Amino acid sequence: MQGFHEPVLLKEILERVEIEKGETYIDCTLGDGGYSLEILKRGGRIIGIDVDPKAIERARERFLEEGINGSQFELIQGNFSELDNLVKAEMQGRVKAILFDLGVSTLQLKTPDRGFSFSNPGPLDMRMDPSLGVKAADLVNAGTRKELDELFTKYGEEKFSFRFSQAIIRQREIKPIETTQELAKILEKAAVGRGKIHPATKVFQALRIAVNDELGVIETVLPKALKLLDTGFLAVVSFHSLEDRIVKNIFKEFEKDGKGKILTKKPIVPAEEEILKNPASRSGKLRIFQKNEGN
């Protein structure tokens, strides 16, 4: 199997999260299993979670091809917001570390029919979990101008949100917007000048966040994850300021409540060497919290 998603800030995580043989670690965003594989190689036991059933099977096949014994890992298809229901109750207080990589996997981006990328032609979908009811096309074609403007501002921090919303409304009066490239072309035409990033970048980000309720899920899951930990670690890699801000504030609340300590007063970012090898890592930020005993 080729073309695996490169785990971002892997070296930095392994240096700070203690991997102990026989202990249990939860990878809440399994993807291609990059983080999990390194933990398994060091003798840890993995519970891997992903909303995408294809990711589950891909990771399972990868582990077995690497010679990992199937008894060392358990892979679960589900949304990590339901972490407390997905993981057996007897595991509470017995997990050494829980990892989150909040980025979209390379496989998802490169799979046209998933609709995550404006670089690849495909349906305007963006659901990480294929069973979700609402697609990006539903939001684009049903939202009012005000709703779209607010969505692009709140989740994309897009300064041209009003202009882009108007362009979308005008175009869908002619016909529904159904593909990634249709939407990208509308945004390109409506853009003022050309900045460092493609005009569609922040709008696509906003739609993906809204479809998958990504920010709400972070707020929901981190307290649940803390309960599962022994005197262990929460490690979160985020890729844009909205996610990072939520993680930062939740970790501050945990520390204020005496539940442990923040190990990263400032987020850890990729070294230049990693960025050169994997340009997609450029915006990654790692924050780690260590839970106290008895909390």
Helices and strands as residue ranges (DSSP letters): H 10-16, E 24-27, H 34-41, E 45-50, H 53-65, G 70-72, E 73-77, G 80-82, H 83-86, G 89-91, E 95-101, H 106-110, G 112-114, H 136-142, H 145-156, H 161-172, H 180-190, H 201-212, H 214-228, E 229-238, H 241-256, E 260-262, H 272-277, G 279-281, E 285-291
